[in-house]
Amino acid sequence: MPPLAVDDHLGWHRQSDGRWFLGLYVENGRVADQGERRIRSGLRAVVQRHRPYLAITAQQNILLSGFTTEQKDEVEALLHSYGVALVEELSLVRRHAMACPALPSCGLAIAEAERFLPEVIDRLEPIVAELGLDQEHFSIRMTGCPNGCARPYVADIGLVGRTLGKYNIYLGGNPEGTRLNTLYRELVPSADLPGAIRAVLAAYVETRRGGERIGDWAARMGVAAIAAQTSVATGAAMGLAAEAATAAPVA
């Protein structure tokens, strides 16, 4: 696949002054020690030892800058000792996933997002590998309400909480965030999300064109055609199909 037009800055990158910065993945932006992944403690150790400059990215990740070449191996070893994963150790589906805080932090939330998306990604990773898509760049964004703070409406696959335990699925954005997606299914129970996404991914594998990304494929196909291909009849898809039939020229 071609590189993304918008870099997420993860991994090591050379600075203009010859030093290095490290883009560190922070799942859904939560700097906390959780089980064996102690990113809060790992970051504190790196900052106390090397005093790097810190910045936060639009993808909820952290940049640590100002390292010498000789410090790189030491920084990696230190982070690994706290169970912190580097970008090379992440699946692409996890790397490009993002959620808003939602419940219980946000007073506007009506569904889970930050606490639930990692579980969805856990279930999707073997599905993506099974379908041969583990080297594909595509974004999944989840929010706990329609306000869309994690930018689900420009994601390849957007998951928007509509009530407790149910989500609308949107298809057809892109990783660069330059195209709005379209409503594909409404009020999908949370337990059914991995299966619903699997059906979309399987349809993508069957009908994509060479080098076509998931969002581009969905935008070209349209949600009505994808719904028909995945045997899903939603109100939105049926409405779009009716509009298409009305607009079609009479033979």
C-alpha positions in Angstrom: 0.0 0.0 0.0 1.2 3.6 -0.6 2.3 5.6 2.4 -0.3 7.8 4.0 -0.4 11.4 3.0 -0.7 12.4 6.7 2.1 11.0 8.9 1.2 9.9 12.4 4.8 10.5 13.4 5.1 7.2 15.3 8.5 5.6 15.6 12.0 7.2 15.4 12.5 10.3 13.1 15.5 12.5 12.5 15.1 16.1 13.6 16.5 19.1 11.6 19.2 19.5 14.3 20.5 15.9 13.8 18.9 14.6 17.0 15.9 12.2 17.1 12.3 12.2 18.2 10.3 9.2 19.1 6.6 9.0 18.4 5.0 6.8 21.1 1.6 5.1 20.7 -0.8 5.9 23.5 -4.0 3.8 23.2 -6.9 6.3 23.0 -4.7 8.9 24.6 -4.9 7.5 28.1 -1.6 7.8 29.9 -2.1 5.2 32.7 -0.6 2.1 34.0 -2.9 -0.8 33.0 -1.7 -4.3 33.9 1.7 -5.1 32.2 1.5 -2.0 30.0 2.7 0.7 32.4 3.0 3.7 30.0 2.6 6.3 32.7 5.6 4.9 34.7 7.6 4.3 31.5 7.1 7.9 30.3 8.1 9.2 33.8 11.3 7.1 33.7 12.3 8.4 30.3 11.6 12.0 31.2 13.5 11.8 34.4 16.5 10.2 32.8 16.7 12.1 29.5 14.6 15.2 29.9 13.1 15.2 26.3 10.7 17.8 25.0 7.1 16.5 24.9 4.3 17.1 22.5 0.8 15.6 22.0 -0.4 14.7 18.5 -3.9 14.9 16.9 -4.0 11.1 17.0 -3.7 11.2 20.9 -0.1 10.0 20.8 3.1 11.5 22.4 6.3 12.8 20.8 9.5 12.7 22.8 12.2 14.8 21.1 15.9 15.7 21.5 17.6 12.3 21.8 21.0 11.5 20.5 21.7 8.5 18.4 23.5 6.8 21.3 20.4 7.2 23.5 17.9 5.5 21.2 18.6 1.9 22.3 18.6 2.9 25.9 15.2 4.6 25.5 13.7 1.6 23.8 15.0 -0.8 26.5 13.6 1.5 29.2 10.2 1.6 27.6 10.1 -2.1 27.0 11.0 -2.7 30.7 7.6 -1.1 31.5 5.7 -3.1 28.8 5.4 -0.1 26.5 5.0 -1.2 22.8 6.8 0.6 20.0 5.2 1.2 16.7 6.8 -1.9 15.1 4.9 -4.1 17.6 1.5 -2.7 16.8 -1.0 -4.1 14.3 -2.1 -1.4 11.8 -5.7 -1.7 12.8 -4.8 -0.8 16.4 -2.3 1.9 15.3 -5.0 3.8 13.4 -7.9 3.3 15.8 -9.0 6.1 18.1 -11.8 6.7 20.6 -13.1 9.6 22.7 -13.1 9.3 26.5 -17.0 8.8 26.6 -18.3 7.0 29.7 -17.7 7.6 32.6 -15.6 10.8 32.0 -17.8 12.8 29.6 -21.2 14.1 30.7 -22.4 14.1 27.0 -21.7 10.4 26.5 -24.5 7.9 25.9 -22.3 4.9 25.1 -18.9 3.5 25.7 -15.9 4.3 23.5 -12.4 4.6 25.1 -13.1 1.6 27.4 -14.7 -0.5 24.7 -12.8 0.1 21.5 -9.7 -1.9 22.7 -11.9 -4.9 23.1 -13.3 -4.4 19.6 -9.8 -4.1 18.2 -8.7 -7.3 20.1 -11.5 -9.2 18.2 -10.8 -7.5 14.9 -7.0 -8.2 14.8 -7.4 -12.0 14.0 -10.2 -11.2 11.5 -8.0 -8.7 9.7 -5.2 -11.2 9.6 -7.5 -14.0 8.4 -8.7 -11.8 5.5 -5.1 -10.9 4.5 -5.6 -7.2 5.4 -3.0 -6.9 8.2 -0.8 -4.7 6.0 -3.7 -2.4 5.1 -3.9 1.2 6.5 -7.4 2.0 7.5 -8.9 4.0 10.4 -11.5 3.0 12.9 -12.9 5.7 15.1 -15.4 5.3 17.9 -17.3 7.9 19.9 -19.8 7.7 22.8 -22.2 10.2 21.3 -22.9 11.9 17.9 -20.8 14.9 18.7 -17.8 13.1 17.1 -14.9 14.2 19.2 -12.7 11.4 17.9 -13.5 12.4 14.3 -15.5 9.3 13.3 -17.2 11.0 10.4 -14.0 11.1 8.4 -12.8 7.7 9.3 -12.7 4.7 6.9 -15.0 3.1 9.5 -16.8 5.2 12.0 -18.6 3.8 15.1 -20.9 6.4 16.7 -22.7 5.6 20.0 -26.5 6.3 19.7 -27.6 4.7 23.0 -26.1 2.5 25.6 -24.7 -0.6 23.9 -25.7 0.4 20.3 -23.7 2.1 17.5 -24.2 3.5 14.1 -21.6 2.4 11.5 -20.3 4.8 8.9 -18.2 3.9 5.9 -16.2 5.8 3.3 -13.9 8.3 5.0 -10.1 8.1 4.7 -7.1 8.1 7.0 -6.2 11.6 5.9 -9.6 12.9 7.1 -10.4 14.7 3.8 -13.7 12.9 3.0 -16.9 12.5 5.0 -18.2 9.0 5.3 -21.8 7.8 5.0 -24.2 6.0 7.3 -24.2 2.3 6.6 -26.0 0.6 9.6 -28.0 1.9 12.5 -28.2 0.8 16.2 -25.9 -2.2 15.9 -25.5 -3.9 19.3 -22.0 -3.6 20.7 -21.5 -7.4 20.7 -22.3 -7.5 16.9 -19.8 -4.8 15.9 -16.8 -7.1 15.1 -19.1 -9.4 13.0 -20.6 -6.4 11.2 -17.2 -5.0 10.4 -16.0 -8.4 9.3 -18.7 -8.6 6.7 -17.7 -5.2 5.3 -14.0 -6.2 5.2 -14.9 -9.5 3.4 -16.9 -7.6 0.9 -14.0 -5.2 0.4 -11.6 -8.1 -0.3 -14.0 -9.5 -2.9 -14.7 -6.3 -4.9 -11.8 -3.9 -4.4 -9.7 -2.7 -7.3 -6.0 -3.0 -7.3 -4.4 -0.8 -4.6 -7.8 0.6 -3.5 -8.1 1.5 0.1 -11.1 0.5 2.2 -12.5 4.0 2.5 -12.0 4.7 -1.3 -13.7 1.4 -2.1 -16.7 2.2 0.2 -17.0 5.7 -1.4 -17.0 4.2 -4.9 -19.4 1.4 -4.1 -21.8 3.3 -1.9 -23.4 2.0 1.2 -26.5 0.7 -0.6 -24.4 -1.7 -2.7 -22.3 -2.7 0.3 -25.5 -3.4 2.3 -26.7 -5.6 -0.6 -23.4 -7.4 -0.8 -23.4 -8.0 3.0 -27.1 -8.9 3.1 -27.9 -5.9 5.3 -31.0 -3.9 4.7 -30.9 -0.7 6.7 -33.2 2.2 6.4 -30.4 4.4 5.2 -29.3 1.9 2.6 -32.8 1.3 1.4 -33.4 5.0 1.1 -30.2 5.5 -0.9 -31.1 2.6 -3.1 -34.5 4.2 -3.8 -32.9 7.5 -4.6 -30.6 5.8 -7.0 -33.4 4.0 -8.7 -35.4 7.2 -9.0 -32.4 9.0 -10.5 -31.6 6.2 -12.9 -32.4 7.0 -16.6 -35.3 5.1 -18.1 -34.2 2.7 -20.8 
